[in-house]
Amino acid sequence: MANRSYSESEAWVILFGGFIVGIVLTSVFWAYATAPDEPEAINESSLIGANITLLEPPHEFEEFCRKIKGKSEWDNTGFMKCELDEYDDRNLMLMNVLCKKYGLNLVYGSLGVKCEGISG
């Protein structure tokens, strides 16, 4: 078998191909090595003694936002957001009332109107 010499561009392709294969194999290894054996179920009894609280969904906030055809979001830190893509003067006034009721910030412009922040 004769020795084969590679051109400079072929050598670079082989080098970069080796890097890509190495990165992929390393990623697969770490994904497998760090995956938990079984996911833990979170329920209220497992939170006893932990510094975590489960908040009730803000039903009144969600209902108000839904009535004016908005999209509501919230999380367990107290953050709430109601967003309208398009708005008119009536919806702007309603959003202002919603923001004042929950102590949130009113933001509006060309992308719509939103009432967001951490409720206090």
Legacy VTK file of the C-alpha trace (Angstrom):
# vtk DataFile Version 3.0
C-alpha trace
ASCII
DATASET POLYDATA
POINTS 120 float
0.000 0.000 0.000
1.429 3.355 -1.021
1.639 6.308 1.297
-0.938 8.962 0.503
-0.246 12.608 0.965
-3.112 14.997 1.608
-3.443 18.472 0.220
-3.630 21.402 2.650
-7.406 21.790 2.220
-7.983 18.058 2.825
-5.904 18.232 6.010
-8.010 21.167 7.296
-11.235 19.286 6.505
-9.965 16.237 8.401
-8.964 18.415 11.374
-12.330 20.240 11.566
-14.211 16.966 11.061
-12.317 15.502 13.994
-13.230 18.500 16.149
-16.913 18.177 15.264
-16.938 14.436 15.973
-15.181 15.082 19.288
-17.674 17.763 20.287
-20.649 15.553 19.409
-19.265 12.536 21.263
-18.436 14.660 24.319
-21.929 16.182 24.324
-23.584 12.759 24.111
-21.365 11.457 26.925
-22.167 14.377 29.266
-25.881 14.221 28.443
-25.869 10.546 29.392
-23.629 10.996 32.454
-25.625 13.888 33.955
-29.156 12.613 33.273
-31.017 11.721 36.479
-32.003 8.084 36.936
-35.634 8.881 37.640
-37.380 12.252 37.685
-38.541 13.328 41.114
-42.211 13.978 41.678
-42.944 17.294 43.345
-45.939 17.412 45.627
-46.862 19.447 48.670
-45.528 16.879 51.150
-42.077 16.946 49.491
-41.980 20.740 49.961
-42.366 20.595 53.749
-39.231 22.087 55.257
-38.097 23.500 51.916
-38.080 27.214 51.294
-40.535 26.862 48.399
-44.163 27.894 48.336
-46.856 26.963 45.873
-48.947 29.934 44.833
-52.521 29.711 43.774
-53.117 30.897 40.208
-54.377 34.496 40.076
-57.802 33.506 38.740
-59.281 37.007 38.922
-56.293 38.479 37.023
-56.455 35.756 34.356
-60.227 36.175 33.967
-59.956 39.967 33.569
-57.213 39.572 30.968
-59.190 36.912 29.098
-62.305 39.123 28.992
-60.432 41.869 27.160
-58.962 39.221 24.816
-55.470 39.417 26.260
-52.859 36.779 26.911
-51.946 36.336 30.580
-48.812 34.871 32.135
-47.735 34.463 35.748
-45.174 32.557 37.786
-44.544 31.582 41.397
-42.389 34.654 42.114
-45.434 36.934 41.901
-44.711 38.089 38.332
-47.862 38.694 36.296
-48.356 39.912 32.749
-51.381 40.620 30.579
-50.628 41.448 26.962
-52.735 42.704 24.060
-51.292 42.766 20.541
-53.713 45.424 19.327
-55.570 47.907 21.433
-57.946 50.843 21.356
-58.715 53.584 23.881
-61.214 51.407 25.773
-58.738 48.535 26.214
-55.991 50.968 27.193
-58.215 52.307 29.980
-59.118 48.765 31.098
-55.443 47.776 31.163
-54.695 50.896 33.204
-57.329 49.814 35.753
-55.840 46.304 35.833
-52.326 47.662 36.366
-53.413 49.956 39.190
-55.394 47.200 40.900
-52.399 44.853 41.041
-49.631 47.477 41.260
-48.132 46.587 37.870
-46.481 48.671 35.163
-48.360 49.718 32.024
-46.315 49.657 28.813
-47.728 50.437 25.380
-46.478 51.229 21.928
-46.465 49.928 18.379
-46.237 46.305 19.560
-49.375 46.512 21.706
-50.058 47.126 25.358
-49.009 45.109 28.381
-49.468 45.274 32.091
-46.599 43.511 33.823
-44.552 43.350 36.970
-44.436 41.719 40.359
-47.688 42.118 42.208
-47.207 43.592 45.628
LINES 1 121
120 0 1 2 3 4 5 6 7 8 9 10 11 12 13 14 15 16 17 18 19 20 21 22 23 24 25 26 27 28 29 30 31 32 33 34 35 36 37 38 39 40 41 42 43 44 45 46 47 48 49 50 51 52 53 54 55 56 57 58 59 60 61 62 63 64 65 66 67 68 69 70 71 72 73 74 75 76 77 78 79 80 81 82 83 84 85 86 87 88 89 90 91 92 93 94 95 96 97 98 99 100 101 102 103 104 105 106 107 108 109 110 111 112 113 114 115 116 117 118 119
